[in-house]
Amino acid sequence: MRRRLSGMMAAIALAVVLMVPELGFAAETDAHGVDGRQLGLIWAAPFVGILLSIALGPLLAPHFWEHHYGKIAAGWALAFLLPFAAVFGLTMAMQQLLHTLLLEYIPFIVLIFALFTVAGGIVVRGAFSGTPGSNTAILAVGAAAASWMGTTGASMVLIRPLIQANRWRRNAVHVFVFFIFLVSNMGGLLTPLGDPPLFLGFLLGVDFTWTLTRLIPHWLVMIVPLLAIFYVLDTIRIRGDGAPPTVPPTPLGLGGGINVVLLLAVIAATLMSANWRPGMGVSVMHIDVALQNIVRDVLLIAIALLSYRLTPAEAHEANEFSFGPIKEVAKLFIGIFITIAPVIAMLAAGREGALSGLVALSTQADGSPSNAMYFWLTGFLSSFLDNAPTYLVFFQLAGGDPARLMGELATTLAAISCGAVFMGANSYIGNAPNFMVKAVCESRGIRMPSFFGYCAWAVVFLVPLYAVVTWLFFLR
Amino acid sequence: MLKSVLVAIDGTDAALSGLALARRLAQRHGAKLTGLAVVDVPFITAPEATPIGGSYYKAHKDADLVKRADEQARTMLAVFDADCRRDGVASTALEREGDPYEHLLGLVDVHDLVVIGRDTSFHSVASDAVTATVNRLLKDNPRPIVVTPAASSVSDVTVVAYDGSIPSMRALQMLALLGIALSGQTHIVTVRDDERDASAIAQRAQAFLQLYGIAAEAHPIGTARHAADVLVERARDLKAGLLAMGAFGHRGWRELLLGSATSRLLDSAATALFVHH
């Protein structure tokens, strides 16, 4: 009781400080106004620390990590915030924190929460036999759906029917590897709903339709050859599996169908925030939150809660739905978003910042950005680190101005987007649904490739296509 | 006298072949048979890199796999119990969780013989290679061990690979003491460069077995070929059900050059191998 009371008191105090800034602080600069030129490389240490913790924690101290990852993320966030407050003042630190929370973290997590909840209520019913034709069709549908329901959502909905359809086969591991390539990653390129880094771009000012209108050729250059390669490979490998069992014709259908409507509502809410400009909002410590974004986030939360309430329990059970993964994403991303702030400020300082070496590396002799370098650097880091913060870093490295990045630097933004989305497929840890698919397969007795075994599949089938994408789109 | 046999219960063909052999031996000698199934929790829950949001899936996958392994172990042990009852073999079925080698080692001291499939890892996954668990058991285990391949022949013929080395002397004595070779034909195969040498060595083994009432036939072979290849061929020609030999005796330049005969036999023999060192 005492704990609850003290928690309420703390919340009220925080609310007072946040909502009535004049009581405590005077604004010194614009929000998010840290001058990157003032920051040395040491300020990037908490960001590097949290990324290394995420990468190494589950390997080196799995039990400790499993029980304390939230505290570790909070520790890294404080490792940035406390020294920052000491050096630049409490006001600047609070503004930094608020900017991160209100403009980046909350909208990001709310969308992921909504997509995850809605997609987690959709179940594909019916039976089909896993043959090259039907498998290729499922991969194609999944790749197309991923851009609209998120790579995680599409993976969650389609992986179980695909496993069921291929249960009779002895050589079906490649089906699930290509599923990770196509549905869990590549497919998500076309809208900000497809993959979290693209939604970050949307939050930073990239138009909702920019990816759809600009990146279809890139998407096709990856998706079409991969589907063709898969069809040939599956046709070869099915020969050793014998004749497919006769599956009584059961029409395919959807369970939890209300979620399809709610998915359209998610898309509509996001589009609304992109097109409605009421010119109003709420200002908290000089951080302006636009009304359309507040409305969008409230709608998304309402849609998610509605979905959770209306979805039949059998649909959630069929998808083994749980909020566990979202809790983990929420706890770790708050640390990432807070600690990445000084890195972004340093990148914004360009050649005058502490990360000038990275700026030089991605710039050609004539001062223009090296798009191929952007593609491969974003991609390489996205292969092993989360692709959302990676996208954010390179977006800022390219200047961070959405209007310019959609205009004269559109190829650079395309390179960053493609690198972050495509190359998340290079390892099991490049993108969250990759590991989810692996875990679901293994839970059902399918022996998936080892970590490096999977990377070898990616090197053989994906890297040549990355080379083609580079040559076609990023060398000119 | 063979009083007790420990057999590793796993789902591979090699493990099933070992189980059948162990049951036959226990039935013939009136020995007690212990079947051990292990849920290899350290293997199943081994740390692995996970992306953000992946810890939940890993925890659930691990729990699913441990549960599945536990169910599989219970099923296999129930079948083991039923088969032993049918054959009139006194048996104990044990299920353990943890490191398989440690659990095997914790039981060998109260058994005369260990029988294990060549690819037994307690993961029910067939493999062409000898598993790490079997290799460790071959190296660090005080008792004789029988390693079975996937399709070993069911026969009472025993072939003893005897080269006069100390490990082969130990293996021969243990075979005789346990009485494993009593019930069928026994052949002594000695492979040397010179056939006269081979004959002299084989005769000494023959004489030793006679002390235990075992009438063995000697097969001295003079050849420059690798002993393992010759032994595999001869065991096949004699339709052997068991090939007995000492293990890991020499570590000299010859073995480094040619590979241990035991290792080669483990990899290639279609016969159950009785190994003691």
Interface residues (C-beta under 8 A of the other chain):
Chain A: I54 A55 P58 L59 L60 P62 W65 E66 Y69 E320 S322 G324 P325 I326 K327 E328 V329 L332 F333 D386 S427 Y428 I429 G430 N431 A432 N434 F435 M436 A439 V440 E442 S443 G445 R447 F451
Chain B: P47 E48 A49 T50 P51 I52 G53 G54 S55 Y56 Y57 K58 A59 H60 K61 D64 L65 R68 V125
